[in-house]
């Protein structure tokens, strides 16, 4: 799942959440990977990842090569982008 890394583009960031009650992870980012791959001329031949999202326990997801570890810098980076986007939208709205 290194589409962006293989294409010399920016780092790949996944939007995922952890469900503590069931100890499951839901990754909402994978649905766009085939489209993104085609935009950067990377062949996408992983049929098991042609889904809108991944949902499961970490040990099961790891069997397909998906590992989920929280990375504080990435979380803060996306949070800052979201704050800036919201502030710009508020300015435009008046």
SULSUL-V320200 format. One record per residue. RES is the residue in one small letter. NEAR is the number of other ideal C-beta (glycine too) atoms within 10 Angstrom. Layout:
res = {RES:RES}
near = {NEAR:NEAR}
//
This chain:
res = {x:x:x:x:x:x:x:x:x:x:x:x:x:x:x:x:x:x:x:x:x:x:x:x:x:x:x:x:x:x:x:x:x:x:x:x:x:x:x:x:x:x:x:x:x:x:x:x:x:x:x:x:x:x:x:x:x:x:x:x:x:x:x:x:x:x:x:x:x:x:x:x:x:x:x:x:x:x:x:x:x:x:x:x:x:x:x:x:x:x:x:x:x:x}
near = {17:10:19:17:11:11:15:7:12:8:10:16:14:16:12:18:11:12:11:7:5:10:10:15:20:15:20:14:15:19:14:13:20:18:10:16:19:12:12:12:7:16:7:14:9:14:8:8:18:12:13:9:12:22:16:16:12:14:8:13:19:12:8:13:11:18:10:16:5:8:12:7:7:13:11:10:13:12:10:10:11:10:10:10:10:10:10:10:9:9:8:7:6:4}
//
